[in-house]
Amino acid sequence: MKAKDLDKNFDDNNADVLNEFDLSSIRRPNQEQRRVNVDFPTWMIDSLDKEASRLGVTRQSIIKVWLAERLEHSSTHNAHN
């Protein structure tokens, strides 16, 4: 299918244009997983576990979310300086 035909199908919403792509090998940039080991004091693990339980998520999930929030905040703050 030519690009102009794909654009027209998308614009007209007549067809599911995703069927025109091979999605079997797609990857999101900078989303590859890498394992790291971090040692935390016991009090911190206990606090993380309590908060994770309260929110109904895993310890790993809450660590990822909090780190992402902090990094986004730092990056935004640094961009304005």
PDB file of N, CA, C and O in Angstrom, chain B, residues numbered from 101:
ATOM      1  N   MET B 101       0.849  -1.179   0.000  1.00  0.00           N
ATOM      2  CA  MET B 101       0.000   0.000   0.000  1.00  0.00           C
ATOM      3  C   MET B 101       0.894   1.241   0.000  1.00  0.00           C
ATOM      4  O   MET B 101       1.891   1.304   0.719  1.00  0.00           O
ATOM      5  N   LYS B 102       0.527   2.201  -0.799  1.00  0.00           N
ATOM      6  CA  LYS B 102       1.281   3.441  -0.882  1.00  0.00           C
ATOM      7  C   LYS B 102       0.943   4.329   0.318  1.00  0.00           C
ATOM      8  O   LYS B 102      -0.126   4.223   0.919  1.00  0.00           O
ATOM      9  N   ALA B 103       1.886   5.202   0.641  1.00  0.00           N
ATOM     10  CA  ALA B 103       1.726   6.079   1.805  1.00  0.00           C
ATOM     11  C   ALA B 103       0.475   6.943   1.697  1.00  0.00           C
ATOM     12  O   ALA B 103      -0.225   7.148   2.689  1.00  0.00           O
ATOM     13  N   LYS B 104       0.190   7.447   0.504  1.00  0.00           N
ATOM     14  CA  LYS B 104      -0.989   8.303   0.362  1.00  0.00           C
ATOM     15  C   LYS B 104      -2.281   7.515   0.598  1.00  0.00           C
ATOM     16  O   LYS B 104      -3.250   8.053   1.133  1.00  0.00           O
ATOM     17  N   ASP B 105      -2.289   6.237   0.196  1.00  0.00           N
ATOM     18  CA  ASP B 105      -3.466   5.392   0.447  1.00  0.00           C
ATOM     19  C   ASP B 105      -3.611   5.097   1.938  1.00  0.00           C
ATOM     20  O   ASP B 105      -4.718   5.085   2.477  1.00  0.00           O
ATOM     21  N   LEU B 106      -2.483   4.860   2.591  1.00  0.00           N
ATOM     22  CA  LEU B 106      -2.499   4.630   4.034  1.00  0.00           C
ATOM     23  C   LEU B 106      -3.007   5.872   4.759  1.00  0.00           C
ATOM     24  O   LEU B 106      -3.840   5.770   5.659  1.00  0.00           O
ATOM     25  N   ASP B 107      -2.511   7.036   4.371  1.00  0.00           N
ATOM     26  CA  ASP B 107      -2.973   8.295   4.961  1.00  0.00           C
ATOM     27  C   ASP B 107      -4.476   8.488   4.757  1.00  0.00           C
ATOM     28  O   ASP B 107      -5.187   8.898   5.675  1.00  0.00           O
ATOM     29  N   LYS B 108      -4.943   8.194   3.567  1.00  0.00           N
ATOM     30  CA  LYS B 108      -6.368   8.366   3.271  1.00  0.00           C
ATOM     31  C   LYS B 108      -7.208   7.431   4.135  1.00  0.00           C
ATOM     32  O   LYS B 108      -8.221   7.843   4.700  1.00  0.00           O
ATOM     33  N   ASN B 109      -6.784   6.161   4.236  1.00  0.00           N
ATOM     34  CA  ASN B 109      -7.519   5.208   5.080  1.00  0.00           C
ATOM     35  C   ASN B 109      -7.546   5.663   6.535  1.00  0.00           C
ATOM     36  O   ASN B 109      -8.562   5.544   7.219  1.00  0.00           O
ATOM     37  N   PHE B 110      -6.415   6.184   6.993  1.00  0.00           N
ATOM     38  CA  PHE B 110      -6.361   6.670   8.368  1.00  0.00           C
ATOM     39  C   PHE B 110      -7.272   7.878   8.537  1.00  0.00           C
ATOM     40  O   PHE B 110      -8.061   7.941   9.479  1.00  0.00           O
ATOM     41  N   ASP B 111      -7.161   8.833   7.625  1.00  0.00           N
ATOM     42  CA  ASP B 111      -7.968  10.052   7.714  1.00  0.00           C
ATOM     43  C   ASP B 111      -9.457   9.766   7.600  1.00  0.00           C
ATOM     44  O   ASP B 111     -10.265  10.389   8.289  1.00  0.00           O
ATOM     45  N   ASP B 112      -9.823   8.824   6.731  1.00  0.00           N
ATOM     46  CA  ASP B 112     -11.232   8.487   6.534  1.00  0.00           C
ATOM     47  C   ASP B 112     -11.759   7.543   7.608  1.00  0.00           C
ATOM     48  O   ASP B 112     -12.964   7.322   7.722  1.00  0.00           O
ATOM     49  N   ASN B 113     -10.835   6.989   8.393  1.00  0.00           N
ATOM     50  CA  ASN B 113     -11.191   6.043   9.452  1.00  0.00           C
ATOM     51  C   ASN B 113     -11.988   4.860   8.893  1.00  0.00           C
ATOM     52  O   ASN B 113     -12.835   4.290   9.581  1.00  0.00           O
ATOM     53  N   ASN B 114     -11.703   4.501   7.637  1.00  0.00           N
ATOM     54  CA  ASN B 114     -12.408   3.396   6.988  1.00  0.00           C
ATOM     55  C   ASN B 114     -11.784   2.047   7.292  1.00  0.00           C
ATOM     56  O   ASN B 114     -12.438   1.013   7.165  1.00  0.00           O
ATOM     57  N   ALA B 115     -10.532   2.056   7.688  1.00  0.00           N
ATOM     58  CA  ALA B 115      -9.848   0.778   7.876  1.00  0.00           C
ATOM     59  C   ALA B 115      -8.917   0.865   9.070  1.00  0.00           C
ATOM     60  O   ALA B 115      -8.464   1.944   9.453  1.00  0.00           O
ATOM     61  N   ASP B 116      -8.646  -0.274   9.639  1.00  0.00           N
ATOM     62  CA  ASP B 116      -7.677  -0.341  10.716  1.00  0.00           C
ATOM     63  C   ASP B 116      -6.297  -0.357  10.084  1.00  0.00           C
ATOM     64  O   ASP B 116      -5.854  -1.392   9.585  1.00  0.00           O
ATOM     65  N   VAL B 117      -5.615   0.777  10.101  1.00  0.00           N
ATOM     66  CA  VAL B 117      -4.333   0.877   9.416  1.00  0.00           C
ATOM     67  C   VAL B 117      -3.244   0.058  10.097  1.00  0.00           C
ATOM     68  O   VAL B 117      -2.217  -0.219   9.477  1.00  0.00           O
ATOM     69  N   LEU B 118      -3.434  -0.335  11.340  1.00  0.00           N
ATOM     70  CA  LEU B 118      -2.427  -1.164  12.011  1.00  0.00           C
ATOM     71  C   LEU B 118      -2.248  -2.507  11.324  1.00  0.00           C
ATOM     72  O   LEU B 118      -1.182  -3.116  11.414  1.00  0.00           O
ATOM     73  N   ASN B 119      -3.276  -2.969  10.645  1.00  0.00           N
ATOM     74  CA  ASN B 119      -3.164  -4.237   9.923  1.00  0.00           C
ATOM     75  C   ASN B 119      -2.155  -4.157   8.793  1.00  0.00           C
ATOM     76  O   ASN B 119      -1.719  -5.188   8.279  1.00  0.00           O
ATOM     77  N   GLU B 120      -1.779  -2.957   8.400  1.00  0.00           N
ATOM     78  CA  GLU B 120      -0.830  -2.765   7.314  1.00  0.00           C
ATOM     79  C   GLU B 120       0.630  -2.835   7.781  1.00  0.00           C
ATOM     80  O   GLU B 120       1.542  -2.779   6.956  1.00  0.00           O
ATOM     81  N   PHE B 121       0.855  -2.955   9.087  1.00  0.00           N
ATOM     82  CA  PHE B 121       2.209  -2.936   9.633  1.00  0.00           C
ATOM     83  C   PHE B 121       2.562  -4.273  10.274  1.00  0.00           C
ATOM     84  O   PHE B 121       1.693  -4.975  10.791  1.00  0.00           O
ATOM     85  N   ASP B 122       3.839  -4.614  10.233  1.00  0.00           N
ATOM     86  CA  ASP B 122       4.351  -5.790  10.933  1.00  0.00           C
ATOM     87  C   ASP B 122       4.742  -5.336  12.338  1.00  0.00           C
ATOM     88  O   ASP B 122       5.776  -4.694  12.517  1.00  0.00           O
ATOM     89  N   LEU B 123       3.923  -5.666  13.328  1.00  0.00           N
ATOM     90  CA  LEU B 123       4.148  -5.225  14.693  1.00  0.00           C
ATOM     91  C   LEU B 123       4.936  -6.230  15.524  1.00  0.00           C
ATOM     92  O   LEU B 123       5.135  -6.026  16.721  1.00  0.00           O
ATOM     93  N   SER B 124       5.383  -7.310  14.899  1.00  0.00           N
ATOM     94  CA  SER B 124       6.031  -8.390  15.650  1.00  0.00           C
ATOM     95  C   SER B 124       7.391  -8.003  16.220  1.00  0.00           C
ATOM     96  O   SER B 124       7.854  -8.621  17.179  1.00  0.00           O
ATOM     97  N   SER B 125       8.028  -7.008  15.656  1.00  0.00           N
ATOM     98  CA  SER B 125       9.374  -6.680  16.123  1.00  0.00           C
ATOM     99  C   SER B 125       9.510  -5.223  16.562  1.00  0.00           C
ATOM    100  O   SER B 125      10.622  -4.697  16.621  1.00  0.00           O
ATOM    101  N   ILE B 126       8.403  -4.575  16.867  1.00  0.00           N
ATOM    102  CA  ILE B 126       8.495  -3.173  17.274  1.00  0.00           C
ATOM    103  C   ILE B 126       9.031  -3.071  18.697  1.00  0.00           C
ATOM    104  O   ILE B 126       8.813  -3.952  19.528  1.00  0.00           O
ATOM    105  N   ARG B 127       9.731  -1.987  18.953  1.00  0.00           N
ATOM    106  CA  ARG B 127      10.250  -1.710  20.283  1.00  0.00           C
ATOM    107  C   ARG B 127      10.097  -0.230  20.551  1.00  0.00           C
ATOM    108  O   ARG B 127      10.138   0.587  19.632  1.00  0.00           O
ATOM    109  N   ARG B 128       9.922   0.109  21.807  1.00  0.00           N
ATOM    110  CA  ARG B 128       9.859   1.507  22.186  1.00  0.00           C
ATOM    111  C   ARG B 128      11.262   1.964  22.556  1.00  0.00           C
ATOM    112  O   ARG B 128      11.927   1.294  23.345  1.00  0.00           O
ATOM    113  N   PRO B 129      11.730   3.072  22.018  1.00  0.00           N
ATOM    114  CA  PRO B 129      13.073   3.546  22.323  1.00  0.00           C
ATOM    115  C   PRO B 129      13.253   3.811  23.817  1.00  0.00           C
ATOM    116  O   PRO B 129      12.347   4.312  24.483  1.00  0.00           O
ATOM    117  N   ASN B 130      14.396   3.478  24.316  1.00  0.00           N
ATOM    118  CA  ASN B 130      14.771   3.699  25.717  1.00  0.00           C
ATOM    119  C   ASN B 130      13.866   2.984  26.716  1.00  0.00           C
ATOM    120  O   ASN B 130      13.785   3.391  27.875  1.00  0.00           O
ATOM    121  N   GLN B 131      13.192   1.934  26.286  1.00  0.00           N
ATOM    122  CA  GLN B 131      12.317   1.185  27.186  1.00  0.00           C
ATOM    123  C   GLN B 131      12.830  -0.225  27.456  1.00  0.00           C
ATOM    124  O   GLN B 131      12.161  -1.009  28.128  1.00  0.00           O
ATOM    125  N   GLU B 132      14.010  -0.555  26.938  1.00  0.00           N
ATOM    126  CA  GLU B 132      14.563  -1.873  27.203  1.00  0.00           C
ATOM    127  C   GLU B 132      14.837  -1.993  28.697  1.00  0.00           C
ATOM    128  O   GLU B 132      15.231  -1.027  29.350  1.00  0.00           O
ATOM    129  N   GLN B 133      14.623  -3.176  29.215  1.00  0.00           N
ATOM    130  CA  GLN B 133      14.816  -3.407  30.643  1.00  0.00           C
ATOM    131  C   GLN B 133      16.258  -3.809  30.926  1.00  0.00           C
ATOM    132  O   GLN B 133      16.860  -4.578  30.176  1.00  0.00           O
ATOM    133  N   ARG B 134      16.799  -3.284  32.010  1.00  0.00           N
ATOM    134  CA  ARG B 134      18.102  -3.694  32.516  1.00  0.00           C
ATOM    135  C   ARG B 134      17.964  -3.912  34.007  1.00  0.00           C
ATOM    136  O   ARG B 134      17.337  -3.118  34.707  1.00  0.00           O
ATOM    137  N   ARG B 135      18.546  -4.978  34.482  1.00  0.00           N
ATOM    138  CA  ARG B 135      18.454  -5.305  35.900  1.00  0.00           C
ATOM    139  C   ARG B 135      19.552  -4.571  36.664  1.00  0.00           C
ATOM    140  O   ARG B 135      20.709  -4.538  36.245  1.00  0.00           O
ATOM    141  N   VAL B 136      19.162  -3.985  37.795  1.00  0.00           N
ATOM    142  CA  VAL B 136      20.122  -3.366  38.713  1.00  0.00           C
ATOM    143  C   VAL B 136      19.832  -3.871  40.120  1.00  0.00           C
ATOM    144  O   VAL B 136      18.694  -4.202  40.453  1.00  0.00           O
ATOM    145  N   ASN B 137      20.843  -3.923  40.914  1.00  0.00           N
ATOM    146  CA  ASN B 137      20.683  -4.316  42.314  1.00  0.00           C
ATOM    147  C   ASN B 137      20.949  -3.103  43.186  1.00  0.00           C
ATOM    148  O   ASN B 137      21.967  -2.427  43.034  1.00  0.00           O
ATOM    149  N   VAL B 138      20.037  -2.833  44.092  1.00  0.00           N
ATOM    150  CA  VAL B 138      20.173  -1.703  44.999  1.00  0.00           C
ATOM    151  C   VAL B 138      19.945  -2.216  46.410  1.00  0.00           C
ATOM    152  O   VAL B 138      18.973  -2.924  46.672  1.00  0.00           O
ATOM    153  N   ASP B 139      20.836  -1.858  47.308  1.00  0.00           N
ATOM    154  CA  ASP B 139      20.676  -2.234  48.709  1.00  0.00           C
ATOM    155  C   ASP B 139      19.992  -1.102  49.453  1.00  0.00           C
ATOM    156  O   ASP B 139      20.432   0.047  49.400  1.00  0.00           O
ATOM    157  N   PHE B 140      18.888  -1.443  50.162  1.00  0.00           N
ATOM    158  CA  PHE B 140      18.140  -0.470  50.955  1.00  0.00           C
ATOM    159  C   PHE B 140      18.200  -0.871  52.418  1.00  0.00           C
ATOM    160  O   PHE B 140      18.260  -2.061  52.725  1.00  0.00           O
ATOM    161  N   PRO B 141      18.185   0.091  53.325  1.00  0.00           N
ATOM    162  CA  PRO B 141      18.077  -0.257  54.737  1.00  0.00           C
ATOM    163  C   PRO B 141      16.706  -0.883  55.019  1.00  0.00           C
ATOM    164  O   PRO B 141      15.737  -0.630  54.303  1.00  0.00           O
ATOM    165  N   THR B 142      16.645  -1.690  56.054  1.00  0.00           N
ATOM    166  CA  THR B 142      15.420  -2.413  56.390  1.00  0.00           C
ATOM    167  C   THR B 142      14.238  -1.473  56.583  1.00  0.00           C
ATOM    168  O   THR B 142      13.139  -1.769  56.113  1.00  0.00           O
ATOM    169  N   TRP B 143      14.436  -0.348  57.262  1.00  0.00           N
ATOM    170  CA  TRP B 143      13.329   0.573  57.511  1.00  0.00           C
ATOM    171  C   TRP B 143      12.732   1.082  56.197  1.00  0.00           C
ATOM    172  O   TRP B 143      11.525   1.304  56.096  1.00  0.00           O
ATOM    173  N   MET B 144      13.594   1.262  55.194  1.00  0.00           N
ATOM    174  CA  MET B 144      13.128   1.766  53.908  1.00  0.00           C
ATOM    175  C   MET B 144      12.314   0.693  53.177  1.00  0.00           C
ATOM    176  O   MET B 144      11.281   0.993  52.579  1.00  0.00           O
ATOM    177  N   ILE B 145      12.780  -0.541  53.228  1.00  0.00           N
ATOM    178  CA  ILE B 145      12.039  -1.641  52.606  1.00  0.00           C
ATOM    179  C   ILE B 145      10.685  -1.811  53.273  1.00  0.00           C
ATOM    180  O   ILE B 145       9.676  -2.011  52.598  1.00  0.00           O
ATOM    181  N   ASP B 146      10.662  -1.729  54.611  1.00  0.00           N
ATOM    182  CA  ASP B 146       9.385  -1.837  55.339  1.00  0.00           C
ATOM    183  C   ASP B 146       8.425  -0.729  54.923  1.00  0.00           C
ATOM    184  O   ASP B 146       7.238  -0.980  54.714  1.00  0.00           O
ATOM    185  N   SER B 147       8.928   0.479  54.804  1.00  0.00           N
ATOM    186  CA  SER B 147       8.085   1.612  54.393  1.00  0.00           C
ATOM    187  C   SER B 147       7.599   1.444  52.955  1.00  0.00           C
ATOM    188  O   SER B 147       6.439   1.720  52.648  1.00  0.00           O
ATOM    189  N   LEU B 148       8.491   0.991  52.079  1.00  0.00           N
ATOM    190  CA  LEU B 148       8.100   0.744  50.695  1.00  0.00           C
ATOM    191  C   LEU B 148       7.014  -0.323  50.623  1.00  0.00           C
ATOM    192  O   LEU B 148       6.034  -0.171  49.895  1.00  0.00           O
ATOM    193  N   ASP B 149       7.192  -1.398  51.378  1.00  0.00           N
ATOM    194  CA  ASP B 149       6.215  -2.487  51.365  1.00  0.00           C
ATOM    195  C   ASP B 149       4.855  -2.028  51.889  1.00  0.00           C
ATOM    196  O   ASP B 149       3.821  -2.420  51.347  1.00  0.00           O
ATOM    197  N   LYS B 150       4.847  -1.204  52.935  1.00  0.00           N
ATOM    198  CA  LYS B 150       3.577  -0.696  53.473  1.00  0.00           C
ATOM    199  C   LYS B 150       2.864   0.175  52.446  1.00  0.00           C
ATOM    200  O   LYS B 150       1.658   0.045  52.241  1.00  0.00           O
ATOM    201  N   GLU B 151       3.612   1.056  51.808  1.00  0.00           N
ATOM    202  CA  GLU B 151       3.010   1.953  50.814  1.00  0.00           C
ATOM    203  C   GLU B 151       2.560   1.174  49.584  1.00  0.00           C
ATOM    204  O   GLU B 151       1.495   1.446  49.031  1.00  0.00           O
ATOM    205  N   ALA B 152       3.358   0.219  49.158  1.00  0.00           N
ATOM    206  CA  ALA B 152       2.983  -0.605  48.005  1.00  0.00           C
ATOM    207  C   ALA B 152       1.715  -1.396  48.310  1.00  0.00           C
ATOM    208  O   ALA B 152       0.829  -1.502  47.462  1.00  0.00           O
ATOM    209  N   SER B 153       1.627  -1.945  49.505  1.00  0.00           N
ATOM    210  CA  SER B 153       0.436  -2.691  49.906  1.00  0.00           C
ATOM    211  C   SER B 153      -0.790  -1.781  49.946  1.00  0.00           C
ATOM    212  O   SER B 153      -1.870  -2.161  49.493  1.00  0.00           O
ATOM    213  N   ARG B 154      -0.616  -0.589  50.485  1.00  0.00           N
ATOM    214  CA  ARG B 154      -1.725   0.375  50.565  1.00  0.00           C
ATOM    215  C   ARG B 154      -2.245   0.714  49.166  1.00  0.00           C
ATOM    216  O   ARG B 154      -3.450   0.862  48.962  1.00  0.00           O
ATOM    217  N   LEU B 155      -1.321   0.835  48.206  1.00  0.00           N
ATOM    218  CA  LEU B 155      -1.700   1.183  46.835  1.00  0.00           C
ATOM    219  C   LEU B 155      -2.073  -0.035  45.994  1.00  0.00           C
ATOM    220  O   LEU B 155      -2.615   0.111  44.898  1.00  0.00           O
ATOM    221  N   GLY B 156      -1.788  -1.230  46.497  1.00  0.00           N
ATOM    222  CA  GLY B 156      -2.114  -2.448  45.769  1.00  0.00           C
ATOM    223  C   GLY B 156      -1.172  -2.724  44.604  1.00  0.00           C
ATOM    224  O   GLY B 156      -1.577  -3.271  43.579  1.00  0.00           O
ATOM    225  N   VAL B 157       0.085  -2.340  44.775  1.00  0.00           N
ATOM    226  CA  VAL B 157       1.092  -2.582  43.747  1.00  0.00           C
ATOM    227  C   VAL B 157       2.281  -3.298  44.369  1.00  0.00           C
ATOM    228  O   VAL B 157       2.336  -3.478  45.586  1.00  0.00           O
ATOM    229  N   THR B 158       3.221  -3.701  43.547  1.00  0.00           N
ATOM    230  CA  THR B 158       4.419  -4.365  44.055  1.00  0.00           C
ATOM    231  C   THR B 158       5.452  -3.326  44.503  1.00  0.00           C
ATOM    232  O   THR B 158       5.384  -2.152  44.138  1.00  0.00           O
ATOM    233  N   ARG B 159       6.389  -3.790  45.292  1.00  0.00           N
ATOM    234  CA  ARG B 159       7.496  -2.934  45.730  1.00  0.00           C
ATOM    235  C   ARG B 159       8.244  -2.400  44.509  1.00  0.00           C
ATOM    236  O   ARG B 159       8.570  -1.215  44.449  1.00  0.00           O
ATOM    237  N   GLN B 160       8.512  -3.264  43.546  1.00  0.00           N
ATOM    238  CA  GLN B 160       9.241  -2.850  42.349  1.00  0.00           C
ATOM    239  C   GLN B 160       8.479  -1.757  41.598  1.00  0.00           C
ATOM    240  O   GLN B 160       9.078  -0.798  41.111  1.00  0.00           O
ATOM    241  N   SER B 161       7.173  -1.906  41.509  1.00  0.00           N
ATOM    242  CA  SER B 161       6.364  -0.905  40.796  1.00  0.00           C
ATOM    243  C   SER B 161       6.441   0.454  41.462  1.00  0.00           C
ATOM    244  O   SER B 161       6.596   1.473  40.788  1.00  0.00           O
ATOM    245  N   ILE B 162       6.335   0.475  42.777  1.00  0.00           N
ATOM    246  CA  ILE B 162       6.350   1.770  43.460  1.00  0.00           C
ATOM    247  C   ILE B 162       7.720   2.421  43.354  1.00  0.00           C
ATOM    248  O   ILE B 162       7.817   3.641  43.225  1.00  0.00           O
ATOM    249  N   ILE B 163       8.777   1.623  43.406  1.00  0.00           N
ATOM    250  CA  ILE B 163      10.121   2.174  43.243  1.00  0.00           C
ATOM    251  C   ILE B 163      10.263   2.778  41.847  1.00  0.00           C
ATOM    252  O   ILE B 163      10.784   3.884  41.704  1.00  0.00           O
ATOM    253  N   LYS B 164       9.808   2.070  40.825  1.00  0.00           N
ATOM    254  CA  LYS B 164       9.906   2.577  39.451  1.00  0.00           C
ATOM    255  C   LYS B 164       9.125   3.871  39.278  1.00  0.00           C
ATOM    256  O   LYS B 164       9.622   4.827  38.683  1.00  0.00           O
ATOM    257  N   VAL B 165       7.908   3.901  39.796  1.00  0.00           N
ATOM    258  CA  VAL B 165       7.067   5.099  39.644  1.00  0.00           C
ATOM    259  C   VAL B 165       7.699   6.281  40.357  1.00  0.00           C
ATOM    260  O   VAL B 165       7.795   7.370  39.792  1.00  0.00           O
ATOM    261  N   TRP B 166       8.128   6.075  41.594  1.00  0.00           N
ATOM    262  CA  TRP B 166       8.714   7.178  42.352  1.00  0.00           C
ATOM    263  C   TRP B 166      10.009   7.675  41.724  1.00  0.00           C
ATOM    264  O   TRP B 166      10.250   8.881  41.670  1.00  0.00           O
ATOM    265  N   LEU B 167      10.834   6.763  41.254  1.00  0.00           N
ATOM    266  CA  LEU B 167      12.068   7.192  40.594  1.00  0.00           C
ATOM    267  C   LEU B 167      11.764   7.953  39.300  1.00  0.00           C
ATOM    268  O   LEU B 167      12.386   8.977  39.017  1.00  0.00           O
ATOM    269  N   ALA B 168      10.816   7.453  38.528  1.00  0.00           N
ATOM    270  CA  ALA B 168      10.441   8.134  37.286  1.00  0.00           C
ATOM    271  C   ALA B 168       9.918   9.536  37.570  1.00  0.00           C
ATOM    272  O   ALA B 168      10.271  10.487  36.872  1.00  0.00           O
ATOM    273  N   GLU B 169       9.077   9.667  38.596  1.00  0.00           N
ATOM    274  CA  GLU B 169       8.545  10.985  38.955  1.00  0.00           C
ATOM    275  C   GLU B 169       9.677  11.939  39.338  1.00  0.00           C
ATOM    276  O   GLU B 169       9.703  13.095  38.914  1.00  0.00           O
ATOM    277  N   ARG B 170      10.592  11.443  40.132  1.00  0.00           N
ATOM    278  CA  ARG B 170      11.708  12.282  40.581  1.00  0.00           C
ATOM    279  C   ARG B 170      12.605  12.688  39.413  1.00  0.00           C
ATOM    280  O   ARG B 170      13.019  13.843  39.317  1.00  0.00           O
ATOM    281  N   LEU B 171      12.904  11.739  38.530  1.00  0.00           N
ATOM    282  CA  LEU B 171      13.746  12.042  37.388  1.00  0.00           C
ATOM    283  C   LEU B 171      13.069  13.033  36.443  1.00  0.00           C
ATOM    284  O   LEU B 171      13.725  13.926  35.908  1.00  0.00           O
ATOM    285  N   GLU B 172      11.765  12.880  36.237  1.00  0.00           N
ATOM    286  CA  GLU B 172      11.030  13.832  35.393  1.00  0.00           C
ATOM    287  C   GLU B 172      11.040  15.215  36.020  1.00  0.00           C
ATOM    288  O   GLU B 172      11.219  16.215  35.325  1.00  0.00           O
ATOM    289  N   HIS B 173      10.848  15.275  37.333  1.00  0.00           N
ATOM    290  CA  HIS B 173      10.860  16.552  38.037  1.00  0.00           C
ATOM    291  C   HIS B 173      12.234  17.208  37.912  1.00  0.00           C
ATOM    292  O   HIS B 173      12.333  18.400  37.620  1.00  0.00           O
ATOM    293  N   SER B 174      13.294  16.424  38.132  1.00  0.00           N
ATOM    294  CA  SER B 174      14.657  16.960  38.030  1.00  0.00           C
ATOM    295  C   SER B 174      14.952  17.448  36.627  1.00  0.00           C
ATOM    296  O   SER B 174      15.558  18.503  36.441  1.00  0.00           O
ATOM    297  N   SER B 175      14.525  16.681  35.646  1.00  0.00           N
ATOM    298  CA  SER B 175      14.774  17.064  34.258  1.00  0.00           C
ATOM    299  C   SER B 175      14.017  18.332  33.897  1.00  0.00           C
ATOM    300  O   SER B 175      14.555  19.195  33.204  1.00  0.00           O
ATOM    301  N   THR B 176      12.787  18.455  34.354  1.00  0.00           N
ATOM    302  CA  THR B 176      12.006  19.676  34.105  1.00  0.00           C
ATOM    303  C   THR B 176      12.629  20.862  34.825  1.00  0.00           C
ATOM    304  O   THR B 176      12.753  21.947  34.257  1.00  0.00           O
ATOM    305  N   HIS B 177      13.018  20.652  36.067  1.00  0.00           N
ATOM    306  CA  HIS B 177      13.632  21.727  36.855  1.00  0.00           C
ATOM    307  C   HIS B 177      14.945  22.185  36.233  1.00  0.00           C
ATOM    308  O   HIS B 177      15.216  23.384  36.162  1.00  0.00           O
ATOM    309  N   ASN B 178      15.761  21.233  35.781  1.00  0.00           N
ATOM    310  CA  ASN B 178      17.052  21.572  35.179  1.00  0.00           C
ATOM    311  C   ASN B 178      16.889  22.260  33.834  1.00  0.00           C
ATOM    312  O   ASN B 178      17.733  23.069  33.449  1.00  0.00           O
ATOM    313  N   ALA B 179      15.823  21.953  33.116  1.00  0.00           N
ATOM    314  CA  ALA B 179      15.575  22.568  31.813  1.00  0.00           C
ATOM    315  C   ALA B 179      15.266  24.054  31.957  1.00  0.00           C
ATOM    316  O   ALA B 179      15.507  24.839  31.040  1.00  0.00           O
ATOM    317  N   HIS B 180      14.729  24.432  33.114  1.00  0.00           N
ATOM    318  CA  HIS B 180      14.350  25.841  33.335  1.00  0.00           C
ATOM    319  C   HIS B 180      15.498  26.654  33.914  1.00  0.00           C
ATOM    320  O   HIS B 180      15.359  27.866  34.080  1.00  0.00           O
ATOM    321  N   ASN B 181      16.600  26.041  34.219  1.00  0.00           N
ATOM    322  CA  ASN B 181      17.750  26.764  34.789  1.00  0.00           C
ATOM    323  C   ASN B 181      18.797  27.068  33.755  1.00  0.00           C
ATOM    324  O   ASN B 181      19.823  27.670  34.072  1.00  0.00           O
TER     325      ASN B 181
END
